[in-house]
């Protein structure tokens, strides 16, 4: 079976849309399933944000040692720890970007986005040749749209209001789960961005190494790309989650000289969030087994069960 056929078999029965793009950075072997289709990024949009931050550090516009003081108004619902901490805490931009990637902290993310500028993030995306990828909303905007309050002014989008509304609101978002007016990408374009990071082309080699090191400490989504991989496989990745959306994109190092590959997985319209995670996890395993076998670093295993 070809790599694409194995990917399709691993995702068989998944009730939703799945997009995957894979490329071995040594051999160049590649495959994609719905690789040019547009998907909401959810928190995977934090990858182009960290790229822009490091490019601005290189240009001297910002410093990773610069401090930002946390205000109550800065706190954003959803993932992360900063929303639980006391106002007045002074964090460096280095602290914020690590929280953004490692814990997918939404408050840290929005502070970084405000610092580097959404216009600049998108300008860099275009300079890097990504035509369908875009960042048009921060975490606060996405989450408040999800509960039907996207039209409020930013100063009205407080955590207290979100928690009160979220307890009773069904999904009411007009765009936060779709591909119109949303943060979007394609599996192939996110793969290309990660490949440029891996190869030291998205920013300087030093900056790209720092980005990869931070992504290698990601604490979210261990049940997606890494879930079924063997001990010794190293994964630097970034996840994204919203209702019906379970994304994960990263770079995997195969032990014993098997080289590295990029894998970019996106879902949307999933009937079940756990099933979406399992689809990504089993596709990831099949990709790993195939590429490890092709590189001669691992014996071929039997095919995985369908999720």
C-alpha positions as CSV (number, residue, x, y, z in Angstrom):
1,X,0.0,0.0,0.0
2,X,1.1,3.5,-0.7
3,X,1.5,6.0,2.2
4,X,-1.7,7.8,1.0
5,X,-3.6,4.5,1.0
6,X,-2.4,3.8,4.5
7,X,-3.5,7.2,5.7
8,X,-6.9,6.7,4.2
9,X,-7.3,3.3,5.8
10,X,-6.3,4.7,9.2
11,X,-9.0,7.4,9.0
12,X,-11.7,5.1,7.6
13,X,-15.0,5.7,9.4
14,X,-14.2,9.1,10.7
15,X,-17.4,11.2,10.7
16,X,-16.0,14.6,9.6
17,X,-13.5,16.2,7.3
18,X,-9.9,15.3,7.7
19,X,-6.9,16.9,6.0
20,X,-3.3,15.6,6.3
21,X,0.0,16.5,4.7
22,X,3.2,14.6,5.3
23,X,6.8,15.0,4.0
24,X,10.0,13.3,5.0
25,X,12.7,15.9,5.1
26,X,15.4,13.6,4.1
27,X,14.0,11.4,1.3
28,X,11.4,13.9,0.1
29,X,8.6,11.3,0.2
30,X,5.3,13.1,0.6
31,X,1.6,12.4,0.6
32,X,-1.5,14.5,1.3
33,X,-5.2,13.8,2.0
34,X,-7.3,16.9,1.3
35,X,-4.0,18.8,1.5
36,X,-5.2,21.9,-0.4
37,X,-8.5,22.2,1.5
38,X,-9.0,25.1,3.9
39,X,-9.4,24.3,7.6
40,X,-9.8,26.5,10.7
41,X,-6.5,26.6,12.5
42,X,-7.8,26.9,16.1
43,X,-4.7,27.3,18.2
44,X,-2.3,26.2,15.4
45,X,-2.4,29.8,14.3
46,X,0.1,30.3,17.1
47,X,2.8,28.9,14.9
48,X,2.9,31.9,12.5
49,X,2.6,34.2,15.6
50,X,5.8,32.8,17.1
51,X,7.5,33.0,13.7
52,X,6.6,36.7,13.5
53,X,7.8,37.4,17.0
54,X,11.2,35.9,16.4
55,X,11.6,37.8,13.1
56,X,10.8,41.0,15.0
57,X,13.4,40.1,17.7
58,X,15.9,39.6,14.9
59,X,15.0,43.0,13.5
60,X,15.4,44.7,16.8
61,X,11.7,45.8,17.0
62,X,11.1,43.8,20.2
63,X,13.1,42.0,22.8
64,X,12.3,38.7,24.4
65,X,13.4,40.2,27.7
66,X,10.8,43.0,27.4
67,X,8.2,42.8,30.2
68,X,4.5,43.0,29.9
69,X,2.3,43.6,33.0
70,X,-0.8,41.4,33.2
71,X,-4.0,43.3,33.7
72,X,-7.4,41.9,34.6
73,X,-8.7,43.1,31.2
74,X,-6.0,41.1,29.4
75,X,-7.4,37.8,30.6
76,X,-8.9,35.5,28.0
77,X,-11.1,32.4,28.5
78,X,-10.1,28.9,27.5
79,X,-6.8,27.2,27.7
80,X,-3.9,28.5,29.8
81,X,-2.9,29.5,33.3
82,X,-2.6,33.3,33.1
83,X,-6.3,33.8,33.4
84,X,-6.1,32.3,36.9
85,X,-3.2,34.5,38.1
86,X,-3.2,37.9,39.9
87,X,-3.1,41.1,37.9
88,X,0.2,43.0,38.1
89,X,2.3,40.0,37.3
90,X,5.2,41.1,35.0
91,X,6.1,38.6,32.3
92,X,8.8,38.8,29.7
93,X,7.9,38.2,26.1
94,X,9.9,35.0,26.3
95,X,7.6,33.9,29.2
96,X,4.5,34.7,27.1
97,X,5.6,32.9,23.9
98,X,6.5,29.8,25.9
99,X,3.1,29.8,27.6
100,X,1.5,30.4,24.2
101,X,3.1,27.3,22.7
102,X,3.7,24.9,25.6
103,X,0.3,25.4,27.4
104,X,-1.5,27.0,24.5
105,X,-2.3,29.9,26.8
106,X,-4.8,32.2,25.2
107,X,-4.1,35.2,27.4
108,X,-0.4,35.0,26.6
109,X,-1.2,34.5,22.9
110,X,-3.3,37.7,22.7
111,X,-0.7,39.7,24.4
112,X,1.9,38.5,21.9
113,X,-0.4,39.2,19.0
114,X,-1.0,42.7,20.3
115,X,2.7,43.2,20.6
116,X,3.7,42.0,17.1
117,X,0.6,43.1,15.3
118,X,-1.8,41.1,13.2
119,X,-1.0,43.0,10.1
120,X,2.7,42.1,10.5
121,X,1.8,38.4,11.1
122,X,-0.1,38.2,7.8
123,X,2.6,40.2,5.9
124,X,5.1,37.5,7.0
125,X,2.8,34.7,6.0
126,X,2.6,36.2,2.5
127,X,6.4,36.8,2.3
128,X,6.9,33.1,3.1
129,X,4.7,32.2,0.2
130,X,1.6,30.9,2.0
131,X,-1.4,32.1,0.0
132,X,-4.4,30.6,1.8
133,X,-3.2,30.9,5.4
134,X,-4.5,33.9,7.3
135,X,-4.7,35.2,10.9
136,X,-7.7,37.6,11.3
137,X,-8.8,37.0,14.9
138,X,-7.2,36.6,18.3
139,X,-8.3,34.0,20.9
140,X,-10.7,36.4,22.6
141,X,-12.6,37.1,19.3
142,X,-12.8,33.4,18.4
143,X,-14.1,32.3,21.8
144,X,-16.7,35.1,22.2
145,X,-18.0,34.4,18.7
146,X,-18.4,30.8,19.7
147,X,-21.0,31.7,22.3
148,X,-22.7,34.3,20.1
149,X,-21.1,37.4,21.5
150,X,-18.6,38.2,18.8
151,X,-20.1,41.6,18.0
152,X,-19.3,43.0,21.4
153,X,-16.5,45.6,21.8
154,X,-13.3,44.1,23.2
155,X,-13.6,45.8,26.5
156,X,-16.9,44.1,27.0
157,X,-15.5,40.7,26.4
158,X,-14.7,39.8,30.0
159,X,-14.0,36.4,31.5
160,X,-16.9,36.9,33.9
161,X,-19.3,37.4,31.0
162,X,-17.9,34.5,29.0
163,X,-18.3,32.1,32.0
164,X,-21.8,33.3,32.6
165,X,-22.9,32.9,29.0
166,X,-20.9,29.7,28.3
167,X,-22.8,27.8,31.1
168,X,-26.1,28.2,29.2
169,X,-25.2,28.9,25.6
170,X,-25.2,26.4,22.9
171,X,-22.8,26.8,20.0
172,X,-23.9,30.1,18.4
173,X,-20.8,31.2,16.6
174,X,-21.2,32.6,13.1
175,X,-17.7,32.0,11.8
176,X,-15.4,30.6,14.6
177,X,-15.9,27.0,13.4
178,X,-15.9,27.7,9.7
179,X,-13.5,29.0,7.1
180,X,-15.0,32.4,6.4
181,X,-13.6,35.4,8.3
182,X,-11.6,33.0,10.4
183,X,-8.0,31.9,11.1
184,X,-7.4,29.3,8.4
185,X,-4.7,27.3,6.6
186,X,-4.4,24.2,4.5
187,X,-2.5,21.0,5.6
188,X,0.0,21.6,2.8
189,X,0.6,25.2,3.8
190,X,1.1,24.5,7.5
191,X,3.4,21.7,6.5
192,X,5.4,24.1,4.4
193,X,5.7,26.6,7.2
194,X,6.9,23.9,9.6
195,X,9.4,22.7,6.9
196,X,10.7,26.3,6.7
197,X,11.1,26.4,10.5
198,X,12.9,23.0,10.5
199,X,15.2,24.1,7.7
200,X,15.9,27.5,9.2
201,X,14.1,29.4,6.4
202,X,11.2,30.9,8.3
203,X,13.6,33.1,10.3
204,X,17.3,32.8,11.2
205,X,18.7,29.4,12.0
206,X,19.0,30.5,15.7
207,X,15.4,31.7,15.8
208,X,14.1,28.6,14.2
209,X,16.0,26.4,16.6
210,X,14.5,28.3,19.5
211,X,11.0,27.9,18.0
212,X,11.5,24.1,17.6
213,X,12.9,23.8,21.1
214,X,9.8,25.5,22.5
215,X,7.4,23.4,20.3
216,X,9.3,20.3,21.6
217,X,8.0,21.0,25.1
218,X,4.3,21.3,24.0
219,X,2.2,19.8,26.8
220,X,-1.2,19.7,24.9
221,X,-2.4,17.1,22.5
222,X,-0.3,14.2,23.6
223,X,-3.2,12.1,22.4
224,X,-2.9,13.2,18.8
225,X,0.3,13.0,16.8
226,X,2.4,11.5,19.6
227,X,-0.2,9.2,21.0
228,X,0.7,5.9,19.3
229,X,4.3,6.6,18.5
230,X,7.1,4.5,20.0
231,X,9.3,5.6,22.8
232,X,12.3,7.5,21.4
233,X,10.3,9.3,18.7
234,X,10.7,13.1,19.3
235,X,7.8,15.4,18.5
236,X,7.8,19.2,18.2
237,X,4.3,20.3,17.6
238,X,1.4,22.7,18.2
239,X,-2.2,21.6,18.7
240,X,-5.6,23.4,18.2
241,X,-9.0,22.6,19.6
242,X,-12.5,23.9,19.2
243,X,-15.9,22.0,19.0
244,X,-15.6,19.6,16.0
245,X,-12.0,20.7,15.5
246,X,-9.0,18.7,16.6
247,X,-5.7,19.8,14.9
248,X,-2.1,19.0,15.4
249,X,1.0,19.9,13.3
250,X,4.6,19.2,13.9
251,X,8.0,17.7,13.2
252,X,8.8,14.1,14.2
253,X,12.3,12.7,14.6
254,X,12.6,9.0,14.0
255,X,15.3,7.4,16.2
256,X,18.2,5.3,15.0
257,X,19.0,7.5,12.0
258,X,15.5,7.5,10.5
259,X,15.5,11.3,9.8
260,X,12.7,13.8,10.4
261,X,9.3,14.4,8.8
262,X,6.7,17.0,9.0
263,X,3.0,16.0,9.5
264,X,0.1,18.5,9.5
265,X,-3.3,17.2,10.5
266,X,-6.6,19.2,10.6
267,X,-10.2,18.2,11.2
268,X,-13.5,20.1,11.0
269,X,-17.1,19.3,11.3
270,X,-16.3,16.3,13.4
271,X,-19.4,14.6,14.9
272,X,-17.3,13.5,17.9
273,X,-14.2,15.2,19.3
274,X,-12.6,12.0,20.7
275,X,-13.1,10.3,17.3
276,X,-11.3,13.3,15.6
277,X,-8.4,12.9,18.0
278,X,-8.2,9.2,17.3
279,X,-8.3,9.7,13.6
280,X,-5.3,12.0,13.9
281,X,-3.5,9.6,16.2
282,X,-3.9,6.6,14.0
283,X,-3.0,8.4,10.9
284,X,0.1,9.6,12.7
285,X,1.0,6.1,13.6
286,X,0.6,4.8,10.1
287,X,2.8,7.6,8.8
288,X,5.5,6.9,11.4
289,X,5.5,3.2,10.7
290,X,5.7,3.7,7.0
291,X,8.5,6.3,7.0
292,X,10.4,4.4,9.8
293,X,10.3,1.2,7.7
294,X,11.3,3.1,4.5
295,X,14.3,4.6,6.3
296,X,15.4,1.1,7.6
297,X,15.2,2.3,11.2
298,X,12.3,0.1,12.3
299,X,10.7,-3.3,11.4
300,X,7.4,-3.1,9.6
301,X,4.4,-3.5,11.8
302,X,1.0,-4.7,11.0
303,X,-1.7,-2.2,10.0
304,X,-3.5,-0.3,12.7
305,X,-7.1,-0.9,13.5
306,X,-9.5,1.7,12.2
307,X,-10.4,4.4,14.7
